Amino acid sequence: MQTWISILTNLFPVISALTCCLLMLLTYKDSVQEEERYLKRGLFFFYFSVAFGWACVIVYTWSPRLFVYLNSLCYCSFIMMSVTFYHVVFWLTRVDSSEHFSTWHYGLPVLIPFALLVWSLFVPLDVQVAIVAVDSPLEDVYFYFTRFFTSQLMVAFLFCLCYTLLGLKRLFRYWHLTRERSGDMGEPPLRWLGSVLLLFLVSLCMPLLEPLFAESYWVDFLPIGILLLQFSIISYNVIVGNYVLCPCERGASGDRLVIKKPPLLNKERFEKYMREEKPYLNPELKITDLTGGLQTNRTYLSTFINRTYGMNFNAYINDCRLREMESLLADSTYAGECMTELAIRAGFGCYHSYRRAKKRNITNF
């Protein structure tokens, strides 16, 4: 019974991670910029590593013999997930064209499991199965192999701690540079990323609470619950576009990407974008639809509109539509069209939406 409870418990992170993989795939085609697609590819590999690692935990509980064949891949996935997430953090917090993520970060996650795979070829299969089942050295000759064979959790702990601290360091640096470049805009960007990194540190402290739950299963549910919370925070903020990425362009040789600093968002640039692009003509416009063209994030843009124009995003967009409606009414080209058609041309979903916006007298800068 305890085995089945453990299997069902470990299924939660597997199902959640695979669901997040699916979300990244489904929203991949909606990405406006190549940088967004790169980000979602990185998150896809992160979620896949997590799903595979937790699936191996289930196999470990259910079939020690099958786990022996998967152990090297399991080892790789447990330490790879920390590196892939740090890669995502690195991508989100780049602010300088000289910053390039080094592929050497992936060296150890590949080299260590490969060394285990090669070593295991010289150890009898029955011995490896016994190590999984008993989790202790069988003979002195296999003592070091056993320690290496069962070292996933300790190595994964060290990788997670190291790369979480590196991620926090980059995030604090990103906040500092953003504040210097843009001035004090209230809430710092990527606060949700800071919460995720702090939750990683909290999950690393879970083993310290084990004595308090010696006769309870809560200690098994807590890290899984934290992991599910992290998945929810990451997926939601990435899907709604609550971030800003440094735009990239191909270099002259076409062989590498050159990072360009995003221009500062100000009133002149914002209004020029609205005049030229007229995104408000789309009745289904959302604030996240503007983040790509303005190279900013949802939180920053919302704060900017509130502070600059004294109204929220929806009020500002309706104000633009009312101005567009006034222009259409004054244009003799559209003299023969009814009010409903003009309202739709101006970006309102229907004539009733136009009447409601006009009644609220939004046109007031």
C-alpha positions as CSV (number, residue, x, y, z in Angstrom):
1,M,0.0,0.0,0.0
2,Q,2.8,2.4,0.9
3,T,4.4,1.7,-2.5
4,W,1.3,2.7,-4.4
5,I,0.9,5.8,-2.3
6,S,4.5,6.8,-3.1
7,I,3.9,6.1,-6.9
8,L,0.7,8.2,-6.9
9,T,2.4,11.0,-5.0
10,N,5.3,11.1,-7.5
11,L,2.8,11.1,-10.4
12,F,1.8,14.7,-9.6
13,P,5.0,16.4,-10.7
14,V,5.2,14.1,-13.7
15,I,1.7,15.0,-14.9
16,S,2.2,18.7,-14.0
17,A,5.6,19.0,-15.8
18,L,4.2,17.2,-18.9
19,T,1.2,19.6,-18.9
20,C,3.5,22.6,-18.8
21,C,5.5,21.0,-21.7
22,L,2.2,20.9,-23.6
23,L,1.4,24.5,-22.8
24,M,4.8,25.6,-24.1
25,L,4.2,23.8,-27.3
26,L,0.7,25.1,-27.7
27,T,1.8,28.7,-27.1
28,Y,5.0,28.4,-29.2
29,K,3.3,29.4,-32.4
30,D,1.8,32.5,-30.8
31,S,5.3,33.9,-29.9
32,V,5.9,37.1,-31.8
33,Q,9.7,37.2,-31.4
34,E,12.4,34.6,-31.8
35,E,13.5,35.4,-28.3
36,E,10.1,34.2,-27.0
37,R,10.4,31.0,-28.9
38,Y,13.9,30.5,-27.5
39,L,12.6,31.0,-24.0
40,K,9.7,28.5,-24.4
41,R,12.1,26.0,-25.9
42,G,14.3,26.3,-22.8
43,L,11.3,25.9,-20.5
44,F,10.1,22.9,-22.5
45,F,13.5,21.1,-21.9
46,F,13.4,22.2,-18.2
47,Y,9.9,20.7,-17.7
48,F,10.8,17.6,-19.7
49,S,13.9,17.0,-17.5
50,V,11.7,17.4,-14.4
51,A,9.1,15.0,-15.8
52,F,11.6,12.4,-16.7
53,G,13.5,12.6,-13.4
54,W,10.3,12.1,-11.4
55,A,9.2,9.3,-13.7
56,C,12.5,7.6,-12.9
57,V,11.6,8.0,-9.1
58,I,8.4,6.0,-9.8
59,V,10.4,3.4,-11.7
60,Y,12.8,3.2,-8.8
61,T,9.9,2.4,-6.4
62,W,8.2,0.0,-8.8
63,S,11.0,-1.9,-10.7
64,P,14.6,-1.8,-9.4
65,R,15.8,-3.8,-12.5
66,L,14.3,-1.3,-15.0
67,F,15.7,1.6,-13.0
68,V,19.2,0.2,-13.4
69,Y,18.9,0.7,-17.2
70,L,17.6,4.3,-16.7
71,N,19.9,5.3,-13.9
72,S,22.4,7.3,-16.1
73,L,19.5,9.1,-17.8
74,C,17.9,9.7,-14.4
75,Y,21.2,11.1,-13.1
76,C,21.4,13.4,-16.1
77,S,17.9,14.7,-15.8
78,F,18.1,15.5,-12.0
79,I,21.2,17.7,-12.5
80,M,20.2,19.0,-15.9
81,M,17.0,20.6,-14.6
82,S,19.0,23.0,-12.5
83,V,21.2,24.1,-15.4
84,T,18.3,24.4,-17.9
85,F,16.3,26.6,-15.5
86,Y,19.4,28.8,-14.9
87,H,19.7,29.1,-18.6
88,V,16.1,30.4,-18.6
89,V,16.9,32.8,-15.8
90,F,20.0,34.0,-17.8
91,W,17.9,34.6,-20.9
92,L,15.3,36.6,-18.9
93,T,17.9,38.8,-17.1
94,R,20.2,39.7,-20.0
95,V,20.8,43.4,-20.3
96,D,24.1,43.6,-22.2
97,S,25.2,42.5,-25.6
98,S,28.4,40.9,-24.2
99,E,26.5,38.3,-22.2
100,H,26.4,34.9,-23.7
101,F,25.4,31.7,-21.9
102,S,28.4,29.3,-21.9
103,T,27.7,25.8,-23.1
104,W,30.3,24.6,-20.5
105,H,27.4,24.7,-18.0
106,Y,26.1,21.6,-19.6
107,G,29.4,19.8,-19.4
108,L,29.1,18.2,-16.0
109,P,25.4,17.2,-16.4
110,V,26.5,15.2,-19.4
111,L,30.0,14.0,-18.2
112,I,29.0,12.7,-14.8
113,P,26.1,10.4,-16.1
114,F,28.3,9.3,-18.9
115,A,31.1,8.3,-16.5
116,L,28.4,6.3,-14.5
117,L,27.2,4.6,-17.6
118,V,30.7,3.5,-18.6
119,W,31.6,2.3,-15.1
120,S,28.3,0.4,-14.9
121,L,29.3,-1.6,-18.0
122,F,31.9,-3.4,-15.8
123,V,29.6,-4.2,-12.9
124,P,27.2,-7.2,-13.1
125,L,23.6,-6.4,-13.6
126,D,22.5,-8.3,-10.5
127,V,24.8,-6.3,-8.3
128,Q,23.3,-3.0,-9.6
129,V,19.8,-4.3,-9.0
130,A,20.8,-5.3,-5.5
131,I,22.2,-1.8,-4.9
132,V,18.9,-0.3,-6.0
133,A,16.9,-2.7,-3.8
134,V,19.1,-2.5,-0.7
135,D,20.7,0.9,-1.2
136,S,23.9,-0.1,0.5
137,P,27.3,-1.5,-0.6
138,L,27.2,-5.3,-1.1
139,E,31.0,-5.9,-1.1
140,D,34.1,-3.8,-0.5
141,V,34.9,-4.1,-4.2
142,Y,31.7,-2.3,-5.2
143,F,31.8,0.3,-2.4
144,Y,32.8,3.3,-4.5
145,F,30.6,2.3,-7.4
146,T,27.6,2.1,-5.0
147,R,28.3,5.5,-3.6
148,F,28.5,6.9,-7.2
149,F,25.5,4.9,-8.3
150,T,23.3,6.3,-5.5
151,S,24.7,9.9,-5.4
152,Q,21.9,11.5,-7.6
153,L,20.2,13.2,-4.7
154,M,23.3,14.7,-3.2
155,V,24.7,15.9,-6.5
156,A,21.2,17.2,-7.6
157,F,21.1,19.1,-4.2
158,L,24.5,20.8,-4.9
159,F,23.6,21.7,-8.4
160,C,20.2,23.2,-7.4
161,L,21.8,25.2,-4.6
162,C,24.6,26.5,-6.8
163,Y,22.5,27.5,-9.7
164,T,19.7,28.9,-7.6
165,L,22.2,31.2,-5.9
166,L,23.6,32.1,-9.3
167,G,20.1,32.9,-10.5
168,L,19.4,35.1,-7.5
169,K,22.6,36.9,-8.1
170,R,21.7,37.6,-11.7
171,L,18.2,38.7,-10.8
172,F,19.5,41.2,-8.2
173,R,21.9,42.5,-10.8
174,Y,19.1,42.8,-13.3
175,W,17.0,44.8,-10.8
176,H,19.9,47.2,-10.1
177,L,20.7,47.8,-13.8
178,T,17.0,48.2,-14.7
179,R,16.6,50.8,-11.9
180,E,19.6,52.7,-13.1
181,R,18.4,52.7,-16.7
182,S,14.7,53.4,-16.3
183,G,14.5,55.1,-13.0
184,D,12.3,54.1,-10.1
185,M,9.1,52.6,-11.6
186,G,7.7,51.2,-8.4
187,E,7.6,47.4,-8.5
188,P,10.7,45.7,-9.8
189,P,10.3,43.6,-12.9
190,L,10.4,39.8,-12.7
191,R,9.3,39.7,-9.1
192,W,7.7,36.3,-9.9
193,L,11.1,34.9,-10.9
194,G,12.5,35.9,-7.6
195,S,9.6,34.1,-5.9
196,V,10.4,30.9,-7.9
197,L,14.1,31.0,-7.0
198,L,13.3,31.5,-3.3
199,L,10.9,28.6,-3.5
200,F,13.8,26.5,-4.8
201,L,15.8,27.4,-1.7
202,V,12.8,26.5,0.5
203,S,12.5,23.1,-1.1
204,L,16.2,22.5,-0.5
205,C,15.5,23.0,3.2
206,M,12.8,20.4,3.3
207,P,15.1,17.5,4.4
208,L,15.9,19.5,7.6
209,L,12.2,19.2,8.5
210,E,12.1,15.4,8.2
211,P,12.6,14.8,12.0
212,L,9.5,16.9,12.7
213,F,7.5,14.6,10.4
214,A,9.1,11.3,11.2
215,E,5.8,9.4,11.4
216,S,3.9,11.5,8.8
217,Y,3.7,11.6,5.0
218,W,3.6,15.4,4.9
219,V,7.3,15.7,4.4
220,D,6.8,13.9,1.0
221,F,4.0,16.2,0.0
222,L,5.6,19.5,0.9
223,P,8.4,19.6,-1.8
224,I,5.9,18.3,-4.4
225,G,3.5,21.1,-3.5
226,I,6.2,23.7,-3.7
227,L,7.2,22.3,-7.1
228,L,3.6,22.5,-8.4
229,L,3.4,26.1,-7.2
230,Q,6.6,26.9,-9.0
231,F,5.3,25.4,-12.2
232,S,2.1,27.5,-11.9
233,I,4.0,30.7,-11.4
234,I,6.4,30.1,-14.2
235,S,3.8,29.0,-16.8
236,Y,1.3,31.7,-16.0
237,N,3.9,34.6,-16.2
238,V,5.5,33.3,-19.4
239,I,2.1,32.7,-21.1
240,V,0.8,36.2,-20.3
241,G,4.2,37.8,-21.2
242,N,5.1,39.2,-17.9
243,Y,8.8,39.7,-18.9
244,V,10.9,41.7,-21.3
245,L,13.6,40.1,-23.4
246,C,16.6,41.7,-25.0
247,P,16.0,41.7,-28.8
248,C,18.5,39.9,-30.9
249,E,19.6,40.3,-34.5
250,R,21.9,38.3,-36.7
251,G,25.5,39.5,-36.9
252,A,27.1,40.4,-40.2
253,S,28.5,36.9,-40.6
254,G,25.0,35.4,-39.8
255,D,26.6,32.9,-37.5
256,R,25.6,34.3,-34.1
257,L,23.1,36.5,-32.4
258,V,23.9,40.0,-31.3
259,I,21.9,41.3,-28.4
260,K,20.6,44.8,-28.6
261,K,19.5,46.9,-25.6
262,P,15.8,47.7,-25.7
263,P,15.1,51.4,-26.0
264,L,13.7,53.2,-23.0
265,L,9.9,53.4,-22.9
266,N,8.8,57.0,-22.8
267,K,5.7,59.0,-23.7
268,E,7.0,60.1,-27.1
269,R,8.0,56.6,-28.2
270,F,4.8,55.1,-26.8
271,E,2.5,57.5,-28.6
272,K,4.4,57.2,-31.8
273,Y,3.9,53.4,-31.7
274,M,0.2,53.9,-31.0
275,R,-0.2,56.4,-33.9
276,E,1.7,54.3,-36.5
277,E,0.6,50.8,-35.5
278,K,-2.9,51.5,-34.2
279,P,-3.2,48.3,-32.2
280,Y,-6.4,49.6,-30.6
281,L,-8.2,48.8,-33.9
282,N,-8.2,45.2,-32.7
283,P,-11.3,44.6,-30.6
284,E,-9.6,41.7,-28.9
285,L,-6.5,43.7,-27.9
286,K,-4.8,42.7,-24.7
287,I,-2.0,44.5,-22.9
288,T,0.4,41.5,-23.6
289,D,-0.1,42.1,-27.3
290,L,1.9,45.4,-27.0
291,T,4.8,44.0,-25.0
292,G,6.6,42.6,-28.0
293,G,6.4,45.8,-30.2
294,L,7.3,48.0,-27.3
295,Q,10.0,45.6,-25.9
296,T,8.7,45.8,-22.4
297,N,6.7,43.6,-20.0
298,R,3.1,43.6,-18.9
299,T,3.7,45.0,-15.4
300,Y,6.0,47.8,-16.6
301,L,3.6,48.8,-19.4
302,S,0.6,48.9,-17.1
303,T,2.5,51.0,-14.5
304,F,3.7,53.4,-17.3
305,I,0.1,54.0,-18.6
306,N,-1.3,54.6,-15.2
307,R,1.4,57.0,-14.2
308,T,1.6,58.9,-17.5
309,Y,-2.1,59.2,-18.4
310,G,-3.8,58.7,-15.1
311,M,-5.9,55.8,-16.3
312,N,-5.7,52.0,-16.7
313,F,-4.9,50.2,-19.9
314,N,-8.5,49.5,-20.9
315,A,-9.5,53.1,-20.4
316,Y,-6.6,54.3,-22.4
317,I,-7.4,52.0,-25.3
318,N,-11.0,53.0,-25.3
319,D,-9.9,56.6,-25.3
320,C,-7.9,55.9,-28.5
321,R,-10.9,54.2,-30.1
322,L,-13.1,57.2,-29.3
323,R,-10.6,59.5,-31.0
324,E,-10.6,57.2,-33.9
325,M,-14.4,57.2,-34.0
326,E,-14.3,61.0,-34.1
327,S,-12.0,60.9,-37.0
328,L,-14.2,58.5,-38.9
329,L,-17.3,60.6,-38.3
330,A,-15.5,63.7,-39.7
331,D,-14.2,61.8,-42.7
332,S,-16.6,62.2,-45.7
333,T,-15.3,58.8,-47.1
334,Y,-17.3,57.0,-44.5
335,A,-20.4,59.2,-44.7
336,G,-22.6,56.3,-46.0
337,E,-21.7,53.8,-43.3
338,C,-23.9,53.2,-40.3
339,M,-22.7,53.9,-36.7
340,T,-22.3,50.2,-36.0
341,E,-19.9,49.7,-38.9
342,L,-17.9,52.8,-37.9
343,A,-17.7,51.6,-34.3
344,I,-16.2,48.3,-35.5
345,R,-13.8,50.2,-37.7
346,A,-12.7,52.2,-34.7
347,G,-11.9,49.0,-32.8
348,F,-15.0,48.6,-30.7
349,G,-16.5,45.1,-30.7
350,C,-20.0,46.5,-31.3
351,Y,-22.0,49.7,-31.2
352,H,-23.0,49.1,-27.6
353,S,-19.4,49.1,-26.5
354,Y,-18.9,52.5,-28.2
355,R,-22.0,53.9,-26.5
356,R,-20.8,52.6,-23.1
357,A,-17.3,54.1,-23.6
358,K,-18.7,57.4,-24.8
359,K,-21.1,57.6,-21.9
360,R,-18.2,57.2,-19.4
361,N,-16.6,60.2,-21.0
362,I,-13.1,58.6,-21.1
363,T,-11.6,61.2,-23.5
364,N,-9.8,63.2,-20.8
365,F,-6.0,63.4,-20.7
